[in-house]
Amino acid sequence: LLTTAPSRAVVVVRVVVVVGNAP
């Protein structure tokens, strides 16, 4: 499953988590 663009997916998840934790 990690063959197309795993890096981009990880970056998106990181951004979503940071925004979700932002006050």
N, CA, C and O atoms as a GROMACS GRO file, in nm:
protein
   92
    1LEU      N    1   0.084  -0.121   0.000
    1LEU     CA    2   0.000   0.000   0.000
    1LEU      C    3   0.087   0.125   0.000
    1LEU      O    4   0.042   0.233  -0.039
    2LEU      N    5   0.213   0.110   0.045
    2LEU     CA    6   0.303   0.227   0.049
    2LEU      C    7   0.390   0.226  -0.076
    2LEU      O    8   0.510   0.198  -0.069
    3THR      N    9   0.330   0.256  -0.188
    3THR     CA   10   0.405   0.251  -0.313
    3THR      C   11   0.391   0.380  -0.393
    3THR      O   12   0.480   0.414  -0.472
    4THR      N   13   0.281   0.453  -0.374
    4THR     CA   14   0.258   0.574  -0.455
    4THR      C   15   0.320   0.696  -0.391
    4THR      O   16   0.419   0.750  -0.442
    5ALA      N   17   0.263   0.741  -0.279
    5ALA     CA   18   0.317   0.862  -0.216
    5ALA      C   19   0.294   0.858  -0.066
    5ALA      O   20   0.212   0.933  -0.013
    6PRO      N   21   0.368   0.770   0.005
    6PRO     CA   22   0.352   0.758   0.150
    6PRO      C   23   0.397   0.884   0.222
    6PRO      O   24   0.342   0.921   0.326
    7SER      N   25   0.497   0.951   0.168
    7SER     CA   26   0.549   1.072   0.233
    7SER      C   27   0.441   1.179   0.238
    7SER      O   28   0.420   1.243   0.341
    8ARG      N   29   0.372   1.198   0.126
    8ARG     CA   30   0.267   1.300   0.121
    8ARG      C   31   0.157   1.266   0.220
    8ARG      O   32   0.105   1.355   0.288
    9ALA      N   33   0.120   1.138   0.228
    9ALA     CA   34   0.015   1.096   0.320
    9ALA      C   35   0.056   1.125   0.464
    9ALA      O   36  -0.025   1.171   0.544
   10VAL      N   37   0.183   1.098   0.496
   10VAL     CA   38   0.231   1.122   0.632
   10VAL      C   39   0.226   1.271   0.663
   10VAL      O   40   0.188   1.310   0.774
   11VAL      N   41   0.265   1.353   0.568
   11VAL     CA   42   0.262   1.499   0.589
   11VAL      C   43   0.119   1.546   0.613
   11VAL      O   44   0.094   1.628   0.701
   12VAL      N   45   0.027   1.494   0.535
   12VAL     CA   46  -0.114   1.534   0.551
   12VAL      C   47  -0.164   1.495   0.689
   12VAL      O   48  -0.233   1.573   0.755
   13VAL      N   49  -0.131   1.374   0.733
   13VAL     CA   50  -0.175   1.328   0.865
   13VAL      C   51  -0.115   1.416   0.974
   13VAL      O   52  -0.184   1.452   1.069
   14ARG      N   53   0.013   1.452   0.959
   14ARG     CA   54   0.078   1.538   1.058
   14ARG      C   55   0.007   1.672   1.067
   14ARG      O   56  -0.019   1.722   1.177
   15VAL      N   57  -0.024   1.731   0.952
   15VAL     CA   58  -0.091   1.862   0.950
   15VAL      C   59  -0.229   1.852   1.015
   15VAL      O   60  -0.267   1.939   1.093
   16VAL      N   61  -0.302   1.746   0.983
   16VAL     CA   62  -0.436   1.730   1.040
   16VAL      C   63  -0.428   1.716   1.192
   16VAL      O   64  -0.509   1.773   1.264
   17VAL      N   65  -0.330   1.642   1.241
   17VAL     CA   66  -0.315   1.622   1.385
   17VAL      C   67  -0.279   1.754   1.453
   17VAL      O   68  -0.333   1.787   1.558
   18VAL      N   69  -0.188   1.829   1.392
   18VAL     CA   70  -0.146   1.957   1.452
   18VAL      C   71  -0.263   2.054   1.456
   18VAL      O   72  -0.285   2.121   1.557
   19VAL      N   73  -0.338   2.062   1.347
   19VAL     CA   74  -0.454   2.152   1.342
   19VAL      C   75  -0.560   2.108   1.443
   19VAL      O   76  -0.624   2.191   1.507
   20GLY      N   77  -0.577   1.978   1.457
   20GLY     CA   78  -0.676   1.925   1.550
   20GLY      C   79  -0.638   1.953   1.694
   20GLY      O   80  -0.725   1.970   1.779
   21ASN      N   81  -0.507   1.957   1.723
   21ASN     CA   82  -0.461   1.983   1.860
   21ASN      C   83  -0.448   2.132   1.888
   21ASN      O   84  -0.430   2.172   2.002
   22ALA      N   85  -0.458   2.213   1.783
   22ALA     CA   86  -0.446   2.358   1.803
   22ALA      C   87  -0.569   2.409   1.879
   22ALA      O   88  -0.681   2.366   1.853
   23PRO      N   89  -0.548   2.501   1.971
   23PRO     CA   90  -0.658   2.555   2.050
   23PRO      C   91  -0.749   2.646   1.966
   23PRO      O   92  -0.847   2.700   2.017
   0.00000   0.00000   0.00000
